[in-house]
Amino acid sequence: MTNRFLATIRLVLDAARRGGFRVALIGGFALPFHGIRRATGDVDFLVEAGGADALDGDLLAAGFRRLHRSDDSANYAASCPDYAAVDLLLARRAPSLDMLARADRHRMAQDGLEVPVVDVEGIIGLKVQAIANDPRRRRRDAEDIVTLLAAHPEGLDLPLLEHYFELFEMRDELTALLEEARTRR
């Protein structure tokens, strides 16, 4: 039996390789590469916007159903049990393109597949954006941020994190989350 998540990741990576655009894991599947385990029902990618059309075509050809597509994001439902749902954030602005440039390649334990993964700062930045865009996500995303901060007490680029929080006028939120992370260590 094929792992539907790995099959989906492989499909997206193959499309990116063929199309010559960058992708990197974000969301729940990126967290284990940063020491955090959390269940997730879909696979999230940050995708270089120039590859959006090619990836859309490959997903549709594989039987995915497009639920939404805009200049900034896209969502696809798997139409067969061989794949998992896919959410895409399209990188077209400097902060998200920088996240793609900083993504490190990691080997997946399940089958040795090498996959680019957005760094901790990028994951936190995207979670800040998610909270700003939909305050109903605050509880879960803030919990992920605190868990990431607690798991990485040294070596984080704090000026970059401050920049992400300031982009969404949430600088005070970073202070509170850093303090909560300190209490968990």
MARKOLKE-47811 format. One record per residue (C-alpha): residue number from 0; x, y, z; residue in three letters. Coordinates in Angstrom, 3 decimals, decimal comma, padded with zeros to 6 digits. Example, Ala and Ser with C-alpha at 12.3 -4.5 7.8 and 13.67 -1.06 7.14 Angstrom:
<sites>
(site 0; (012,300; -004,500; 007,800); 'ALA')
(site 1; (013,670; -001,060; 007,140); 'SER')
</sites>
This chain:
<sites>
(site 0; (000,000; 000,000; 000,000); 'MET')
(site 1; (001,333; 003,421; -000,987); 'THR')
(site 2; (001,534; 006,139; 001,641); 'ASN')
(site 3; (-000,748; 008,807; 000,180); 'ARG')
(site 4; (001,176; 011,652; 001,797); 'PHE')
(site 5; (004,508; 010,493; 000,373); 'LEU')
(site 6; (002,909; 009,957; -003,029); 'ALA')
(site 7; (001,564; 013,516; -002,932); 'THR')
(site 8; (004,918; 014,965; -001,880); 'ILE')
(site 9; (006,653; 013,025; -004,648); 'ARG')
(site 10; (004,106; 014,265; -007,228); 'LEU')
(site 11; (004,699; 017,919; -006,267); 'VAL')
(site 12; (008,497; 017,501; -006,193); 'LEU')
(site 13; (008,468; 015,824; -009,613); 'ASP')
(site 14; (006,339; 018,637; -011,059); 'ALA')
(site 15; (008,745; 021,243; -009,635); 'ALA')
(site 16; (011,776; 019,421; -011,022); 'ARG')
(site 17; (010,224; 019,127; -014,487); 'ARG')
(site 18; (008,996; 022,734; -014,435); 'GLY')
(site 19; (012,182; 024,246; -013,020); 'GLY')
(site 20; (010,503; 026,022; -010,107); 'PHE')
(site 21; (011,127; 025,848; -006,370); 'ARG')
(site 22; (008,868; 024,283; -003,744); 'VAL')
(site 23; (009,309; 023,576; -000,039); 'ALA')
(site 24; (007,250; 021,811; 002,590); 'LEU')
(site 25; (005,442; 023,972; 005,123); 'ILE')
(site 26; (002,679; 023,235; 007,618); 'GLY')
(site 27; (002,232; 020,027; 009,579); 'GLY')
(site 28; (004,556; 017,955; 007,388); 'PHE')
(site 29; (007,408; 020,429; 007,859); 'ALA')
(site 30; (007,170; 020,419; 011,649); 'LEU')
(site 31; (008,808; 016,999; 012,265); 'PRO')
(site 32; (011,939; 018,213; 010,473); 'PHE')
(site 33; (012,131; 020,857; 013,197); 'HIS')
(site 34; (011,521; 018,463; 016,095); 'GLY')
(site 35; (007,744; 018,860; 016,433); 'ILE')
(site 36; (005,163; 016,137; 015,830); 'ARG')
(site 37; (001,605; 017,099; 014,946); 'ARG')
(site 38; (-001,102; 015,289; 013,046); 'ALA')
(site 39; (-002,201; 016,762; 009,746); 'THR')
(site 40; (-004,608; 015,742; 007,047); 'GLY')
(site 41; (-003,037; 017,478; 004,054); 'ASP')
(site 42; (000,305; 018,429; 002,560); 'VAL')
(site 43; (001,231; 022,115; 002,466); 'ASP')
(site 44; (003,818; 023,612; 000,126); 'PHE')
(site 45; (005,307; 027,015; -000,485); 'LEU')
(site 46; (005,600; 027,231; -004,279); 'VAL')
(site 47; (007,435; 029,706; -006,470); 'GLU')
(site 48; (004,541; 031,543; -008,130); 'ALA')
(site 49; (005,996; 031,108; -011,605); 'GLY')
(site 50; (005,388; 027,376; -011,307); 'GLY')
(site 51; (001,743; 027,637; -010,257); 'ALA')
(site 52; (000,300; 026,902; -013,695); 'ASP')
(site 53; (002,516; 023,878; -014,294); 'ALA')
(site 54; (001,794; 022,465; -010,845); 'LEU')
(site 55; (-001,924; 023,105; -011,280); 'ASP')
(site 56; (-001,828; 021,162; -014,555); 'GLY')
(site 57; (000,050; 018,235; -013,001); 'ASP')
(site 58; (-002,307; 018,051; -010,020); 'LEU')
(site 59; (-005,387; 018,145; -012,254); 'LEU')
(site 60; (-003,871; 015,512; -014,563); 'ALA')
(site 61; (-003,291; 013,270; -011,524); 'ALA')
(site 62; (-006,991; 013,525; -010,666); 'GLY')
(site 63; (-006,983; 016,271; -008,060); 'PHE')
(site 64; (-009,960; 018,601; -007,894); 'ARG')
(site 65; (-009,190; 022,318; -007,612); 'ARG')
(site 66; (-011,148; 023,851; -004,743); 'LEU')
(site 67; (-009,662; 027,342; -004,867); 'HIS')
(site 68; (-006,981; 029,235; -006,725); 'ARG')
(site 69; (-005,921; 032,856; -006,406); 'SER')
(site 70; (-002,706; 034,811; -006,934); 'ASP')
(site 71; (-001,617; 033,850; -003,412); 'ASP')
(site 72; (-002,870; 030,329; -002,732); 'SER')
(site 73; (-004,531; 027,200; -004,076); 'ALA')
(site 74; (-006,236; 024,178; -002,549); 'ASN')
(site 75; (-006,785; 020,774; -004,100); 'TYR')
(site 76; (-008,794; 017,771; -002,968); 'ALA')
(site 77; (-007,548; 014,303; -003,787); 'ALA')
(site 78; (-010,075; 012,484; -005,928); 'SER')
(site 79; (-008,592; 009,059; -005,220); 'CYS')
(site 80; (-007,197; 007,360; -002,108); 'PRO')
(site 81; (-003,660; 007,333; -003,571); 'ASP')
(site 82; (-003,117; 011,005; -002,725); 'TYR')
(site 83; (-003,744; 013,489; 000,098); 'ALA')
(site 84; (-005,216; 016,976; -000,155); 'ALA')
(site 85; (-002,748; 019,727; -001,108); 'VAL')
(site 86; (-002,615; 023,352; -000,007); 'ASP')
(site 87; (-000,277; 025,735; -001,786); 'LEU')
(site 88; (000,996; 029,174; -000,819); 'LEU')
(site 89; (002,381; 030,944; -003,854); 'LEU')
(site 90; (005,621; 032,808; -003,244); 'ALA')
(site 91; (005,811; 036,052; -005,187); 'ARG')
(site 92; (006,932; 038,599; -002,589); 'ARG')
(site 93; (010,426; 038,994; -001,134); 'ALA')
(site 94; (009,743; 037,413; 002,302); 'PRO')
(site 95; (008,279; 034,205; 000,873); 'SER')
(site 96; (010,848; 033,992; -001,942); 'LEU')
(site 97; (013,553; 034,333; 000,716); 'ASP')
(site 98; (011,938; 031,433; 002,607); 'MET')
(site 99; (012,276; 029,275; -000,512); 'LEU')
(site 100; (015,897; 030,344; -000,930); 'ALA')
(site 101; (016,677; 029,368; 002,692); 'ARG')
(site 102; (014,850; 026,006; 002,535); 'ALA')
(site 103; (017,068; 023,068; 003,462); 'ASP')
(site 104; (016,835; 019,622; 001,924); 'ARG')
(site 105; (015,884; 016,877; 004,379); 'HIS')
(site 106; (015,622; 013,149; 003,889); 'ARG')
(site 107; (012,249; 011,614; 004,717); 'MET')
(site 108; (012,643; 008,618; 007,027); 'ALA')
(site 109; (009,860; 006,648; 005,335); 'GLN')
(site 110; (011,531; 006,197; 001,946); 'ASP')
(site 111; (014,656; 008,375; 001,828); 'GLY')
(site 112; (013,034; 010,975; -000,430); 'LEU')
(site 113; (014,856; 014,306; -000,221); 'GLU')
(site 114; (012,490; 017,218; 000,231); 'VAL')
(site 115; (013,113; 020,952; 000,700); 'PRO')
(site 116; (011,662; 022,232; 003,972); 'VAL')
(site 117; (011,159; 025,854; 005,009); 'VAL')
(site 118; (013,267; 026,799; 008,047); 'ASP')
(site 119; (011,879; 027,427; 011,542); 'VAL')
(site 120; (011,779; 031,193; 011,050); 'GLU')
(site 121; (009,838; 030,769; 007,818); 'GLY')
(site 122; (007,355; 028,355; 009,382); 'ILE')
(site 123; (006,775; 030,854; 012,203); 'ILE')
(site 124; (006,425; 033,717; 009,714); 'GLY')
(site 125; (003,791; 031,795; 007,751); 'LEU')
(site 126; (001,915; 030,972; 010,948); 'LYS')
(site 127; (001,915; 034,670; 011,890); 'VAL')
(site 128; (000,456; 035,443; 008,470); 'GLN')
(site 129; (-002,176; 032,721; 008,964); 'ALA')
(site 130; (-003,206; 034,213; 012,317); 'ILE')
(site 131; (-003,397; 037,704; 010,797); 'ALA')
(site 132; (-005,491; 036,429; 007,880); 'ASN')
(site 133; (-007,823; 034,298; 010,011); 'ASP')
(site 134; (-007,881; 035,012; 013,770); 'PRO')
(site 135; (-009,781; 031,736; 014,320); 'ARG')
(site 136; (-006,455; 029,976; 013,650); 'ARG')
(site 137; (-004,739; 031,773; 016,517); 'ARG')
(site 138; (-004,959; 029,029; 019,139); 'ARG')
(site 139; (-003,429; 026,232; 017,045); 'ARG')
(site 140; (-000,887; 028,364; 015,182); 'ASP')
(site 141; (000,227; 030,200; 018,319); 'ALA')
(site 142; (000,689; 026,807; 020,007); 'GLU')
(site 143; (002,858; 025,664; 017,081); 'ASP')
(site 144; (004,896; 028,881; 017,291); 'ILE')
(site 145; (005,498; 028,467; 021,036); 'VAL')
(site 146; (006,440; 024,817; 020,561); 'THR')
(site 147; (008,917; 025,737; 017,812); 'LEU')
(site 148; (010,410; 028,557; 019,888); 'LEU')
(site 149; (010,770; 026,242; 022,903); 'ALA')
(site 150; (012,381; 023,518; 020,777); 'ALA')
(site 151; (014,910; 025,966; 019,312); 'HIS')
(site 152; (016,099; 028,167; 022,194); 'PRO')
(site 153; (019,372; 029,008; 020,434); 'GLU')
(site 154; (020,264; 030,019; 016,918); 'GLY')
(site 155; (017,009; 031,527; 015,709); 'LEU')
(site 156; (017,215; 034,736; 013,694); 'ASP')
(site 157; (015,287; 036,988; 016,109); 'LEU')
(site 158; (015,510; 040,100; 013,891); 'PRO')
(site 159; (013,895; 038,087; 011,089); 'LEU')
(site 160; (011,148; 036,863; 013,436); 'LEU')
(site 161; (010,590; 040,437; 014,608); 'GLU')
(site 162; (010,282; 041,493; 010,960); 'HIS')
(site 163; (007,600; 038,859; 010,300); 'TYR')
(site 164; (005,599; 039,891; 013,355); 'PHE')
(site 165; (005,966; 043,599; 012,491); 'GLU')
(site 166; (004,698; 042,967; 008,947); 'LEU')
(site 167; (001,352; 042,043; 010,531); 'PHE')
(site 168; (001,511; 044,594; 013,375); 'GLU')
(site 169; (001,928; 041,806; 015,947); 'MET')
(site 170; (005,272; 042,752; 017,583); 'ARG')
(site 171; (003,808; 042,493; 021,112); 'ASP')
(site 172; (002,575; 039,001; 020,289); 'GLU')
(site 173; (006,153; 037,844; 019,624); 'LEU')
(site 174; (007,237; 039,028; 023,070); 'THR')
(site 175; (004,415; 037,090; 024,728); 'ALA')
(site 176; (005,107; 033,928; 022,697); 'LEU')
(site 177; (008,848; 034,078; 023,446); 'LEU')
(site 178; (008,077; 034,361; 027,151); 'GLU')
(site 179; (005,696; 031,411; 027,005); 'GLU')
(site 180; (008,338; 029,377; 025,184); 'ALA')
(site 181; (010,895; 030,194; 027,903); 'ARG')
(site 182; (008,569; 028,821; 030,570); 'THR')
(site 183; (008,269; 025,509; 028,685); 'ARG')
(site 184; (011,978; 024,800; 028,437); 'ARG')
</sites>
